[in-house]
Amino acid sequence: MEKNVNNKIKLRIKKDDRVKVIAGDDKGKTGKVLEIITAKNKAIVEGINIVSRHTKPNAQNQQGGIIKKEAPISISNLAVLDNNGVASKIGRKKDAEGKTVRFSKKSQDIIN
């Protein structure tokens, strides 16, 4: 029997973050996060994990053909870049106003 538990995982990566790929075919490349897929722990990153998709002709694309687009990549293969452009782990702490903010564990800088 499976339990129907709705545990939400707190992800360290958000939309519009600058990230670096640390594993896989695109290792070393950087890009901006376009979308987060929390159900699958994946993210779509601009210019990373490009796949070719064959499409039939339709109303939007009259000719059809091969379209290059970004495919989801596992969040475990991504590292967030801090304000200096250095990949580091992310922590959370309270700022002066009591708000929870993300910070770089390497440089201790707050990530916007």
C-alpha positions, 0 to 999 in steps of 0.5 A: 500500500502506498501512502498519499503524503504530500511532502513538498521539497524545498528546492534551492533553485528558482526561476531566473537564477543563473546556474552552471551545469556540473554533470552531463553532456553540457558540463561547464555551460551556464544559463538562466532557469526558464522553468522549474518542474517540481514534480520531477525535480527538473529544470529547463535552462536556457541553451542547455540540454538542446534536443531535436523535435520532429513536428508535423505541419499544423496551424502555427508551423505550416511547414513542420520539420525539425525544431531545436528546444531545451529539454528538462535537466535534473536539478542535482546536475545544476549549481547556482551561481552567486553574484560573482559568477562562482558556483556554490551551495545555497543556504538560508538565513534570516536577514535584519528584517527577519525575512528568510534569504538565500546566501552563497555558502562560499562567499556568504553573499546574499543571492537576489 
